[in-house]
């Protein structure tokens, strides 16, 4: 049984939060905030091919999150 939030799920949650935030900022502040959505989407797309995710690096270092494999191994 795994314990806690995995790094992979934290990255997905963070990306979703950033997209929602950019929609709110685009609607309430300025249309240029839509570029935040583009940035998040591009990062998710390139991460699917390269495996490199800056958000994952930060989440691991700051919050000490572990990957699904690390959580399963104990």
Secondary structure as UniProt FT lines:
FT   HELIX           7..28
FT   HELIX           31..33
FT   HELIX           34..50
FT   HELIX           54..63
FT   HELIX           68..73
//
